[in-house]
Amino acid sequence: MDANETPAVLPAGTRAQEQRKLMVGRAAMVIVSGFAVAAFTIYAIVMLYAITIAN
């Protein structure tokens, strides 16, 4: 059975696991994008600070 193939009849537990997997994936995406935004913001602030000091 392929990884892409989904069985016609899902056991009761599998759907809950799939939902949980989706939730975890979404949470990970949100956290990662949050970190990216935070890192970019800090970088921008540091650059502005450095420019002000340079002048």
Secondary structure, DSSP 8 states (H G I E B T S, - for coil): --SS---SS--HHHHHHHHHHHHHHHHHHHHHHHHHHHHHHHHHHHHHHHHHHH-
